[in-house]
């Protein structure tokens, strides 16, 4: 019987003899295993595989039971998601290629039963390990179990797969936040504990003890997310000689440029939430160095990068070192926070949502005291007043809840808005060139060199309006009328404020002199 390493060597030799000039050809009759498939990036990845690689045999989607729903029940809801609409419109039967694999990354061997384990081991050809907790304030033990230990379990499972061609591990460009320059290499995690000891600790120590050491263990890391993702990269790198694996590090993943639909987004995390609240006029101050480059990468660019990285990994795999792709935009098509904010503000006013509360307008600040004062008077005070009005009207007060939620999100993301990194992306650029040389490279574009940020933000804001706020274009006319009223209301209060300042502050001073 062959060992895991012998199986890999045989598979690698066979693959090496093949010449995949077509990306679709590489995926023909393949069985893909995806973790994190129900997340924002995972859904777009699966949709793209179904739409552009229609000769795929199957896509195994790892799903755990959650909130009283079994894996199968969640899967039935998952395939109804509107992200798959264009696949459904073209060929409804294509969705049947998705197969639910009941399991949980937090369990040994993913908690797979014998039937599913056999299915995965015998059939899988390509693995995309996308699953991760993206909560910056996640408890250390929970983040470590999913991001670090879960990755080790994934790599161990990959070693058993008999037909494995390629593995792509999704990390983050911010896995090494203590570095100003981040190369396309795996760095040792900076901190008081090495990854092996860390993994042993989270397996045997109670959650309370692990979490109590979080601040000491984080070192230069601003949160548990970057710490555990950094250690996960170290884990993956140790399997380079056993399986054909590479790492893709996206920066801040944002709404799509084009696929599955322009501006597609289905969550309010990070930048999307900030843009949404700018559009609703509920943000007046953001702690941020506006001169810093804002490294954003659209989700469909990331999806195509994952798909093509798996393909390129087979053609160019090297046992001696792991290939890392910094999937970032800062060195390719940079935009600074100031410019992006002004563009967002412009399109928030041109294409307002019916849910706008105040006329959009905000400022970036680096002075924390000034920011807190503005936050108190222009975020929380209006929210408190709005909630009083809503209570009087018999409605459920929600504005203070929204203000507190945004404050929490802004606090966790503040570190990334106040710093700038230089991400080397030589490998990413080479991947772009390689994809362009493929027969079907245009179908899997991962080059955003010529992307126009103004047009992108317009599409992104419309996407937030349509997909997140569920606000159709038919309400645009009324929304613009509402925005116009809010504009004059804002001007009225500004004039009133100036009048009061003059009357009660400046006039007495002039009178004194």
Kinemage of the C-alpha trace (Angstrom):
@kinemage 1
@onewidth
@group {chain A} dominant
@subgroup {mainchain}
@vectorlist {calphas} color= white
{ca unk a 1} P 0.000 0.000 0.000
{ca unk a 2} L 1.301 3.453 -0.925
{ca unk a 3} L 2.079 6.002 1.747
{ca unk a 4} L 0.704 9.533 1.619
{ca unk a 5} L 4.011 10.902 0.326
{ca unk a 6} L 4.252 8.201 -2.368
{ca unk a 7} L 0.710 8.944 -3.518
{ca unk a 8} L 1.623 12.618 -3.795
{ca unk a 9} L 4.818 11.885 -5.714
{ca unk a 10} L 2.971 9.724 -8.208
{ca unk a 11} L 0.216 12.286 -8.622
{ca unk a 12} L 2.748 15.076 -8.952
{ca unk a 13} L 4.697 13.262 -11.671
{ca unk a 14} L 1.536 12.561 -13.624
{ca unk a 15} L 0.431 16.175 -13.367
{ca unk a 16} L 3.844 17.478 -14.249
{ca unk a 17} L 3.706 15.582 -17.516
{ca unk a 18} L 0.412 17.285 -18.406
{ca unk a 19} L 0.393 20.697 -20.043
{ca unk a 20} L -2.659 22.683 -19.041
{ca unk a 21} L -2.915 25.581 -21.498
{ca unk a 22} L -6.610 25.783 -20.611
{ca unk a 23} L -7.840 26.504 -17.109
{ca unk a 24} L -11.152 24.822 -17.854
{ca unk a 25} L -9.313 21.726 -19.048
{ca unk a 26} L -7.508 21.527 -15.716
{ca unk a 27} L -10.851 21.414 -13.888
{ca unk a 28} L -12.559 19.018 -16.326
{ca unk a 29} L -14.051 16.023 -14.473
{ca unk a 30} L -12.521 17.317 -11.258
{ca unk a 31} L -14.009 17.063 -7.782
{ca unk a 32} L -13.513 20.233 -5.759
{ca unk a 33} L -13.576 20.408 -1.967
{ca unk a 34} L -14.424 23.811 -0.470
{ca unk a 35} L -14.406 24.891 3.156
{ca unk a 36} L -15.993 28.214 4.059
{ca unk a 37} L -18.325 27.861 1.099
{ca unk a 38} L -21.186 29.735 2.758
{ca unk a 39} L -19.059 32.825 3.371
{ca unk a 40} L -18.869 35.864 1.089
{ca unk a 41} L -15.766 34.727 -0.811
{ca unk a 42} L -16.725 31.046 -0.679
{ca unk a 43} L -20.069 31.626 -2.395
{ca unk a 44} L -18.503 33.676 -5.198
{ca unk a 45} L -15.808 31.022 -5.677
{ca unk a 46} L -18.327 28.183 -5.968
{ca unk a 47} L -20.539 30.214 -8.309
{ca unk a 48} L -17.606 30.988 -10.590
{ca unk a 49} L -16.541 27.346 -10.724
{ca unk a 50} L -20.070 26.278 -11.653
{ca unk a 51} L -20.460 29.023 -14.247
{ca unk a 52} L -17.075 28.981 -15.982
{ca unk a 53} L -15.884 25.414 -15.387
{ca unk a 54} L -19.062 23.609 -16.365
{ca unk a 55} L -17.216 20.334 -16.958
{ca unk a 56} L -16.491 19.979 -13.260
{ca unk a 57} L -17.803 16.704 -11.907
{ca unk a 58} L -18.726 17.856 -8.400
{ca unk a 59} L -18.118 20.476 -5.732
{ca unk a 60} L -18.078 19.163 -2.172
{ca unk a 61} L -19.201 21.885 0.238
{ca unk a 62} L -18.309 21.314 3.884
{ca unk a 63} L -21.239 22.381 6.063
{ca unk a 64} L -21.853 22.069 9.785
{ca unk a 65} L -25.148 22.146 11.602
{ca unk a 66} L -25.894 25.573 13.029
{ca unk a 67} L -28.668 27.411 14.879
{ca unk a 68} L -30.894 24.378 15.093
{ca unk a 69} L -30.517 23.515 11.418
{ca unk a 70} L -28.805 20.364 10.191
{ca unk a 71} L -26.123 20.480 7.502
{ca unk a 72} L -28.625 19.222 4.931
{ca unk a 73} L -31.206 21.850 5.885
{ca unk a 74} L -28.613 24.605 5.606
{ca unk a 75} L -27.505 23.236 2.242
{ca unk a 76} L -31.047 23.378 0.859
{ca unk a 77} L -31.210 27.055 1.800
{ca unk a 78} L -27.693 27.660 0.513
{ca unk a 79} L -28.430 26.565 -3.064
{ca unk a 80} L -31.370 28.995 -3.161
{ca unk a 81} L -29.021 31.933 -2.608
{ca unk a 82} L -29.339 34.656 -5.292
{ca unk a 83} L -25.583 34.511 -5.870
{ca unk a 84} L -26.318 31.454 -8.038
{ca unk a 85} L -28.998 33.167 -10.141
{ca unk a 86} L -27.009 33.365 -13.361
{ca unk a 87} L -26.023 29.694 -13.041
{ca unk a 88} L -29.643 28.816 -12.331
{ca unk a 89} L -30.855 30.847 -15.322
{ca unk a 90} L -28.423 29.188 -17.710
{ca unk a 91} L -28.593 25.619 -16.444
{ca unk a 92} L -30.537 24.778 -13.261
{ca unk a 93} L -29.106 21.258 -13.288
{ca unk a 94} L -25.616 22.671 -12.748
{ca unk a 95} L -26.513 23.340 -9.121
{ca unk a 96} L -26.882 19.597 -8.598
{ca unk a 97} L -23.088 19.360 -8.875
{ca unk a 98} L -22.865 20.852 -5.405
{ca unk a 99} L -22.745 18.111 -2.781
{ca unk a 100} L -23.233 18.687 0.937
{ca unk a 101} L -20.504 17.170 3.101
{ca unk a 102} L -21.682 17.244 6.712
{ca unk a 103} L -18.778 18.125 8.960
{ca unk a 104} L -17.181 20.660 11.261
{ca unk a 105} L -13.673 22.093 11.052
{ca unk a 106} L -13.584 22.304 14.834
{ca unk a 107} L -13.758 18.514 15.127
{ca unk a 108} L -11.067 15.904 14.572
{ca unk a 109} L -11.094 14.763 10.929
{ca unk a 110} L -13.807 17.401 10.460
{ca unk a 111} L -16.259 15.023 12.118
{ca unk a 112} L -16.799 13.244 8.789
{ca unk a 113} L -18.673 9.958 8.881
{ca unk a 114} L -17.173 6.931 7.115
{ca unk a 115} L -19.157 7.468 3.910
{ca unk a 116} L -18.196 11.115 3.531
{ca unk a 117} L -14.597 10.438 4.506
{ca unk a 118} L -14.328 7.772 1.806
{ca unk a 119} L -15.966 10.098 -0.708
{ca unk a 120} L -13.470 12.879 0.026
{ca unk a 121} L -10.368 10.685 0.157
{ca unk a 122} L -11.181 8.766 -3.023
{ca unk a 123} L -12.450 11.569 -5.264
{ca unk a 124} L -11.179 15.066 -4.446
{ca unk a 125} L -8.734 16.608 -6.926
{ca unk a 126} L -8.585 20.271 -5.824
{ca unk a 127} L -9.041 21.827 -2.379
{ca unk a 128} L -9.873 25.432 -1.515
{ca unk a 129} L -9.487 26.051 2.202
{ca unk a 130} L -11.415 29.299 2.642
{ca unk a 131} L -12.956 28.763 6.086
{ca unk a 132} L -11.897 31.225 8.783
{ca unk a 133} L -13.394 33.434 11.408
{ca unk a 134} L -13.202 37.007 10.149
{ca unk a 135} L -14.152 38.567 13.473
{ca unk a 136} L -11.226 40.667 14.652
{ca unk a 137} L -12.491 40.523 18.239
{ca unk a 138} L -13.037 36.754 18.311
{ca unk a 139} L -11.826 35.028 21.478
{ca unk a 140} L -8.315 33.645 21.099
{ca unk a 141} L -9.315 30.016 21.560
{ca unk a 142} L -12.183 30.172 19.072
{ca unk a 143} L -10.038 31.974 16.486
{ca unk a 144} L -7.207 29.498 16.996
{ca unk a 145} L -9.444 26.425 16.735
{ca unk a 146} L -10.849 27.535 13.395
{ca unk a 147} L -7.971 29.433 11.797
{ca unk a 148} L -4.924 27.516 13.025
{ca unk a 149} L -5.952 24.066 14.255
{ca unk a 150} L -8.628 23.853 11.559
{ca unk a 151} L -5.965 24.501 8.927
{ca unk a 152} L -3.774 21.720 10.327
{ca unk a 153} L -6.730 19.331 10.166
{ca unk a 154} L -7.327 20.387 6.565
{ca unk a 155} L -3.708 19.722 5.608
{ca unk a 156} L -3.792 16.318 7.325
{ca unk a 157} L -6.942 15.416 5.408
{ca unk a 158} L -5.350 16.547 2.140
{ca unk a 159} L -2.469 14.146 2.733
{ca unk a 160} L -4.962 11.257 2.538
{ca unk a 161} L -6.560 12.329 -0.759
{ca unk a 162} L -5.577 9.887 -3.497
{ca unk a 163} L -6.301 12.045 -6.548
{ca unk a 164} L -5.177 15.386 -5.163
{ca unk a 165} L -3.749 17.797 -7.724
{ca unk a 166} L -3.688 21.151 -5.959
{ca unk a 167} L -4.489 22.846 -2.642
{ca unk a 168} L -5.072 26.566 -2.129
{ca unk a 169} L -5.035 27.976 1.382
{ca unk a 170} L -6.669 31.394 1.773
{ca unk a 171} L -4.848 33.599 4.260
{ca unk a 172} L -4.754 37.390 4.605
{ca unk a 173} L -2.318 40.078 3.476
{ca unk a 174} L -2.356 41.280 7.088
{ca unk a 175} L -0.980 38.081 8.599
{ca unk a 176} L 2.264 39.936 9.372
{ca unk a 177} L 1.079 43.364 10.573
{ca unk a 178} L 4.328 44.081 12.389
{ca unk a 179} L 6.179 44.344 9.072
{ca unk a 180} L 6.183 47.472 6.924
{ca unk a 181} L 7.262 45.501 3.839
{ca unk a 182} L 5.526 42.149 3.359
{ca unk a 183} L 7.119 39.749 0.903
{ca unk a 184} L 5.529 36.724 -0.720
{ca unk a 185} L 6.988 34.353 1.793
{ca unk a 186} L 5.909 32.705 5.039
{ca unk a 187} L 7.267 34.448 8.122
{ca unk a 188} L 7.694 33.018 11.592
{ca unk a 189} L 4.941 34.358 13.827
{ca unk a 190} L 6.240 37.056 16.140
{ca unk a 191} L 5.218 36.388 19.693
{ca unk a 192} L 6.177 34.714 22.962
{ca unk a 193} L 5.055 31.247 21.843
{ca unk a 194} L 5.726 29.095 18.788
{ca unk a 195} L 2.899 27.609 16.753
{ca unk a 196} L 3.465 23.982 17.819
{ca unk a 197} L 3.254 24.826 21.512
{ca unk a 198} L 0.285 27.069 20.767
{ca unk a 199} L -1.600 24.294 18.962
{ca unk a 200} L -0.943 21.865 21.817
{ca unk a 201} L -2.202 24.409 24.339
{ca unk a 202} L -5.493 25.081 22.565
{ca unk a 203} L -6.122 21.331 22.379
{ca unk a 204} L -5.667 20.650 26.091
{ca unk a 205} L -6.246 23.867 28.043
{ca unk a 206} L -9.697 25.254 28.925
{ca unk a 207} L -11.005 28.155 26.885
{ca unk a 208} L -10.900 30.526 29.883
{ca unk a 209} L -7.178 29.974 30.415
{ca unk a 210} L -6.318 30.390 26.730
{ca unk a 211} L -8.348 33.585 26.447
{ca unk a 212} L -6.794 35.029 29.614
{ca unk a 213} L -3.384 35.001 27.900
{ca unk a 214} L -4.624 36.637 24.689
{ca unk a 215} L -3.031 40.045 25.248
{ca unk a 216} L 0.359 38.532 26.086
{ca unk a 217} L 0.339 36.104 23.171
{ca unk a 218} L -0.681 38.608 20.492
{ca unk a 219} L 2.670 40.411 20.477
{ca unk a 220} L 2.746 42.772 17.450
{ca unk a 221} L -0.625 41.497 16.276
{ca unk a 222} L -3.562 43.891 16.805
{ca unk a 223} L -6.080 41.078 17.200
{ca unk a 224} L -6.559 37.325 17.390
{ca unk a 225} L -7.433 37.123 13.689
{ca unk a 226} L -4.029 38.137 12.319
{ca unk a 227} L -2.199 36.106 14.980
{ca unk a 228} L -3.996 32.852 14.223
{ca unk a 229} L -3.841 33.378 10.448
{ca unk a 230} L -0.089 33.925 10.698
{ca unk a 231} L 0.332 30.657 12.575
{ca unk a 232} L -1.895 28.924 10.028
{ca unk a 233} L 0.531 29.947 7.277
{ca unk a 234} L 3.384 28.336 9.196
{ca unk a 235} L 1.317 25.171 9.470
{ca unk a 236} L 0.639 25.105 5.725
{ca unk a 237} L 4.306 25.700 4.859
{ca unk a 238} L 5.282 22.532 6.737
{ca unk a 239} L 3.240 20.446 4.287
{ca unk a 240} L 5.046 21.693 1.167
{ca unk a 241} L 6.885 18.386 0.735
{ca unk a 242} L 3.733 16.337 1.251
{ca unk a 243} L 1.033 18.022 -0.836
{ca unk a 244} L 0.967 20.541 -3.735
{ca unk a 245} L -0.150 23.561 -1.730
{ca unk a 246} L 0.063 27.321 -2.219
{ca unk a 247} L -1.139 30.337 -0.228
{ca unk a 248} L -3.228 33.272 -1.453
{ca unk a 249} L -3.264 36.398 0.717
{ca unk a 250} L -6.077 38.819 -0.190
{ca unk a 251} L -6.076 42.271 1.365
{ca unk a 252} L -9.467 43.850 2.189
{ca unk a 253} L -12.043 41.878 0.177
{ca unk a 254} L -14.788 44.095 -1.236
{ca unk a 255} L -17.806 43.942 -3.558
{ca unk a 256} L -17.406 42.501 -7.036
{ca unk a 257} L -16.380 44.356 -10.165
{ca unk a 258} L -18.364 42.157 -12.509
{ca unk a 259} L -19.180 38.640 -11.284
{ca unk a 260} L -21.577 37.189 -10.460
{ca unk a 261} L -23.145 40.658 -10.751
{ca unk a 262} L -21.565 44.136 -10.646
{ca unk a 263} L -21.355 45.357 -7.061
{ca unk a 264} L -22.326 42.005 -5.558
{ca unk a 265} L -21.979 41.945 -1.764
{ca unk a 266} L -24.025 40.172 0.893
{ca unk a 267} L -22.664 41.381 4.229
{ca unk a 268} L -21.921 44.562 6.161
{ca unk a 269} L -18.438 43.664 7.388
{ca unk a 270} L -15.542 46.104 7.178
{ca unk a 271} L -15.508 48.575 4.311
{ca unk a 272} L -18.975 47.572 3.108
{ca unk a 273} L -20.511 48.552 6.438
{ca unk a 274} L -18.645 51.860 6.463
{ca unk a 275} L -19.775 52.667 2.916
{ca unk a 276} L -23.358 51.745 3.763
{ca unk a 277} L -23.419 54.044 6.795
{ca unk a 278} L -21.765 56.857 4.823
{ca unk a 279} L -24.607 56.464 2.334
{ca unk a 280} L -27.189 56.609 5.122
{ca unk a 281} L -25.534 59.699 6.583
{ca unk a 282} L -24.968 58.141 9.997
{ca unk a 283} L -21.176 58.614 9.974
{ca unk a 284} L -19.551 61.975 10.636
{ca unk a 285} L -16.065 60.979 11.787
{ca unk a 286} L -13.678 58.118 11.012
{ca unk a 287} L -10.338 57.504 12.722
{ca unk a 288} L -8.029 57.131 9.759
{ca unk a 289} L -4.841 58.444 8.162
{ca unk a 290} L -6.363 59.630 4.922
{ca unk a 291} L -2.988 59.739 3.149
{ca unk a 292} L -2.474 55.989 3.517
{ca unk a 293} L -3.111 53.598 0.649
{ca unk a 294} L -6.380 51.741 1.098
{ca unk a 295} L -5.597 48.234 -0.133
{ca unk a 296} L -8.861 46.809 -1.467
{ca unk a 297} L -9.389 43.768 -3.672
{ca unk a 298} L -12.779 42.971 -5.281
{ca unk a 299} L -14.179 39.559 -4.419
{ca unk a 300} L -14.343 38.333 -8.034
{ca unk a 301} L -10.657 39.184 -8.497
{ca unk a 302} L -9.891 37.084 -5.413
{ca unk a 303} L -12.109 34.242 -6.632
{ca unk a 304} L -10.369 34.155 -10.005
{ca unk a 305} L -6.998 34.299 -8.264
{ca unk a 306} L -7.858 31.210 -6.208
{ca unk a 307} L -9.043 29.300 -9.269
{ca unk a 308} L -6.007 30.200 -11.358
{ca unk a 309} L -3.558 29.734 -8.472
{ca unk a 310} L -4.695 26.111 -8.146
{ca unk a 311} L -4.141 25.677 -11.894
{ca unk a 312} L -0.739 27.410 -11.904
{ca unk a 313} L 0.320 25.472 -8.821
{ca unk a 314} L 0.149 22.240 -10.795
{ca unk a 315} L 2.203 23.633 -13.657
{ca unk a 316} L 4.849 25.345 -11.520
{ca unk a 317} L 4.893 23.419 -8.252
{ca unk a 318} L 8.193 23.392 -6.340
{ca unk a 319} L 8.792 21.073 -3.420
{ca unk a 320} L 11.554 23.225 -1.934
{ca unk a 321} L 9.401 26.251 -1.114
{ca unk a 322} L 5.776 27.256 -0.948
{ca unk a 323} L 4.357 29.767 -3.423
{ca unk a 324} L 2.611 32.725 -1.813
{ca unk a 325} L 0.481 35.224 -3.710
{ca unk a 326} L -0.085 38.645 -2.152
{ca unk a 327} L -3.444 39.334 -3.798
{ca unk a 328} L -3.353 43.095 -3.263
{ca unk a 329} L -3.971 46.311 -5.193
{ca unk a 330} L -1.716 48.859 -3.481
{ca unk a 331} L 1.240 48.369 -5.822
{ca unk a 332} L -0.901 47.765 -8.912
{ca unk a 333} L -3.737 50.297 -8.788
{ca unk a 334} L -3.462 52.322 -5.570
{ca unk a 335} L -6.150 54.515 -4.042
{ca unk a 336} L -5.780 56.446 -0.792
{ca unk a 337} L -8.405 56.673 1.934
{ca unk a 338} L -9.106 60.349 1.208
{ca unk a 339} L -9.925 59.785 -2.457
{ca unk a 340} L -11.974 56.666 -1.829
{ca unk a 341} L -13.983 58.438 0.854
{ca unk a 342} L -14.790 61.402 -1.365
{ca unk a 343} L -15.833 59.102 -4.218
{ca unk a 344} L -18.085 57.160 -1.835
{ca unk a 345} L -19.630 60.383 -0.577
{ca unk a 346} L -20.253 61.552 -4.152
{ca unk a 347} L -22.118 58.410 -5.186
{ca unk a 348} L -24.000 58.300 -1.889
{ca unk a 349} L -25.475 61.680 -2.836
{ca unk a 350} L -26.067 60.910 -6.513
{ca unk a 351} L -27.700 57.528 -5.930
{ca unk a 352} L -29.177 57.762 -2.428
{ca unk a 353} L -31.008 54.998 -0.645
{ca unk a 354} L -34.494 55.430 0.740
{ca unk a 355} L -32.986 54.482 4.101
{ca unk a 356} L -30.844 57.638 4.261
{ca unk a 357} L -31.170 59.248 7.712
{ca unk a 358} L -29.006 62.374 7.410
{ca unk a 359} L -27.296 64.125 4.515
{ca unk a 360} L -23.998 62.259 3.833
{ca unk a 361} L -20.848 63.995 4.992
{ca unk a 362} L -17.910 62.900 7.124
{ca unk a 363} L -14.289 63.679 7.957
{ca unk a 364} L -11.209 61.554 8.582
{ca unk a 365} L -9.413 62.274 11.841
{ca unk a 366} L -6.182 61.152 13.468
{ca unk a 367} L -6.764 62.969 16.770
{ca unk a 368} L -8.564 60.531 19.026
{ca unk a 369} L -9.933 63.149 21.421
{ca unk a 370} L -11.476 65.209 18.623
{ca unk a 371} L -12.864 62.040 17.064
{ca unk a 372} L -14.508 60.990 20.336
{ca unk a 373} L -16.084 64.421 20.804
{ca unk a 374} L -17.466 64.423 17.259
{ca unk a 375} L -18.616 60.833 17.706
{ca unk a 376} L -20.508 61.791 20.853
{ca unk a 377} L -22.282 64.820 19.404
{ca unk a 378} L -22.753 63.760 15.777
{ca unk a 379} L -23.159 59.973 16.113
{ca unk a 380} L -24.653 59.108 19.469
{ca unk a 381} L -26.649 62.258 20.221
{ca unk a 382} L -28.581 62.191 16.900
{ca unk a 383} L -29.059 58.428 17.302
{ca unk a 384} L -30.474 58.966 20.787
{ca unk a 385} L -32.851 61.673 19.524
{ca unk a 386} L -33.961 59.501 16.602
{ca unk a 387} L -34.701 56.636 18.991
{ca unk a 388} L -36.853 58.910 21.166
{ca unk a 389} L -38.831 59.974 18.095
{ca unk a 390} L -39.229 56.337 17.034
{ca unk a 391} L -40.503 55.382 20.496
{ca unk a 392} L -43.049 58.212 20.390
{ca unk a 393} L -44.204 56.949 16.985
{ca unk a 394} L -44.530 53.429 18.351
{ca unk a 395} L -41.616 52.075 16.323
{ca unk a 396} L -38.725 49.970 17.574
{ca unk a 397} L -35.683 52.154 18.397
{ca unk a 398} L -32.634 50.980 16.457
{ca unk a 399} L -30.341 53.973 15.905
{ca unk a 400} L -28.324 53.659 19.131
{ca unk a 401} L -27.857 49.986 18.389
{ca unk a 402} L -26.556 50.841 14.912
{ca unk a 403} L -24.267 53.569 16.294
{ca unk a 404} L -22.769 51.210 18.879
{ca unk a 405} L -22.353 48.458 16.296
{ca unk a 406} L -20.515 50.803 13.960
{ca unk a 407} L -18.340 52.081 16.802
{ca unk a 408} L -17.323 48.516 17.681
{ca unk a 409} L -16.562 47.695 14.037
{ca unk a 410} L -14.619 50.935 13.567
{ca unk a 411} L -12.560 50.287 16.698
{ca unk a 412} L -11.520 46.818 15.544
{ca unk a 413} L -10.588 48.093 12.068
{ca unk a 414} L -8.876 51.267 13.250
{ca unk a 415} L -5.395 49.707 13.250
{ca unk a 416} L -5.631 48.989 9.521
{ca unk a 417} L -6.947 52.479 8.734
{ca unk a 418} L -4.073 54.167 10.563
{ca unk a 419} L -1.223 52.196 8.983
{ca unk a 420} L 0.097 51.424 5.526
{ca unk a 421} L 1.963 48.390 4.205
{ca unk a 422} L 3.974 47.668 1.091
{ca unk a 423} L 2.941 44.268 -0.238
{ca unk a 424} L 5.342 42.718 -2.711
{ca unk a 425} L 3.265 40.967 -5.362
{ca unk a 426} L 5.740 39.653 -7.908
{ca unk a 427} L 4.139 36.202 -7.808
{ca unk a 428} L 0.673 37.721 -8.171
{ca unk a 429} L 1.802 39.746 -11.201
{ca unk a 430} L 3.367 36.640 -12.730
{ca unk a 431} L 0.095 34.787 -12.200
{ca unk a 432} L -1.727 37.569 -14.063
{ca unk a 433} L 0.649 37.185 -17.008
{ca unk a 434} L 0.345 33.403 -16.976
{ca unk a 435} L -3.450 33.590 -16.953
{ca unk a 436} L -3.446 35.957 -19.925
{ca unk a 437} L -1.436 33.383 -21.895
{ca unk a 438} L -3.977 30.633 -21.214
{ca unk a 439} L -6.496 29.809 -23.943
{ca unk a 440} L -9.381 30.859 -21.715
{ca unk a 441} L -7.536 33.380 -19.565
{ca unk a 442} L -10.011 36.199 -20.231
{ca unk a 443} L -12.689 34.179 -18.451
{ca unk a 444} L -10.615 34.206 -15.243
{ca unk a 445} L -9.334 37.772 -15.068
{ca unk a 446} L -7.380 38.573 -11.916
{ca unk a 447} L -5.815 41.812 -13.163
{ca unk a 448} L -7.260 45.075 -11.843
{ca unk a 449} L -4.514 47.327 -13.201
{ca unk a 450} L -6.904 49.338 -15.350
{ca unk a 451} L -9.897 49.316 -13.020
{ca unk a 452} L -11.441 52.777 -12.602
{ca unk a 453} L -12.104 53.423 -8.911
{ca unk a 454} L -14.853 55.955 -9.561
{ca unk a 455} L -16.870 53.535 -11.700
{ca unk a 456} L -16.181 50.734 -9.257
{ca unk a 457} L -17.447 52.680 -6.244
{ca unk a 458} L -20.579 53.697 -8.157
{ca unk a 459} L -21.298 50.027 -8.865
{ca unk a 460} L -20.358 49.007 -5.312
{ca unk a 461} L -22.704 51.558 -3.735
{ca unk a 462} L -25.547 50.420 -5.987
{ca unk a 463} L -24.728 46.845 -4.966
{ca unk a 464} L -24.962 47.725 -1.278
{ca unk a 465} L -28.256 49.441 -2.015
{ca unk a 466} L -29.665 46.465 -3.926
{ca unk a 467} L -28.179 43.386 -2.267
{ca unk a 468} L -27.705 44.498 1.357
{ca unk a 469} L -30.380 47.136 1.963
{ca unk a 470} L -32.822 45.441 -0.455
{ca unk a 471} L -33.600 48.868 -1.885
{ca unk a 472} L -34.552 48.575 -5.551
{ca unk a 473} L -33.885 51.206 -8.198
{ca unk a 474} L -37.606 51.999 -8.348
{ca unk a 475} L -37.254 53.976 -5.099
{ca unk a 476} L -34.454 56.199 -6.432
{ca unk a 477} L -36.706 59.151 -7.336
{ca unk a 478} L -38.284 59.323 -3.880
{ca unk a 479} L -34.892 58.806 -2.247
{ca unk a 480} L -33.471 61.809 -4.109
{ca unk a 481} L -36.373 63.975 -2.959
{ca unk a 482} L -35.781 62.817 0.606
{ca unk a 483} L -32.067 63.573 0.295
{ca unk a 484} L -32.841 67.073 -0.974
{ca unk a 485} L -34.975 67.730 2.122
{ca unk a 486} L -32.166 66.443 4.334
{ca unk a 487} L -29.715 68.747 2.555
{ca unk a 488} L -31.738 71.860 3.402
{ca unk a 489} L -32.340 70.565 6.924
{ca unk a 490} L -28.579 70.241 7.352
{ca unk a 491} L -28.050 73.780 6.052
{ca unk a 492} L -30.744 75.089 8.415
{ca unk a 493} L -29.014 73.583 11.440
{ca unk a 494} L -25.613 74.836 10.263
{ca unk a 495} L -26.923 78.397 9.949
{ca unk a 496} L -28.670 78.054 13.297
{ca unk a 497} L -25.462 76.821 14.918
{ca unk a 498} L -23.466 79.755 13.522
{ca unk a 499} L -26.146 82.161 14.753
{ca unk a 500} L -26.062 80.715 18.277
{ca unk a 501} L -22.262 80.795 18.381
{ca unk a 502} L -22.279 84.434 17.310
{ca unk a 503} L -25.036 85.433 19.726
{ca unk a 504} L -23.874 83.667 22.860
{ca unk a 505} L -20.101 83.485 22.380
{ca unk a 506} L -18.751 85.994 19.874
{ca unk a 507} L -21.151 88.885 20.560
{ca unk a 508} L -20.340 89.067 24.300
{ca unk a 509} L -16.640 89.008 23.421
{ca unk a 510} L -17.028 91.876 20.923
{ca unk a 511} L -19.160 93.775 23.434
{ca unk a 512} L -16.439 93.372 26.071
{ca unk a 513} L -13.849 94.980 23.814
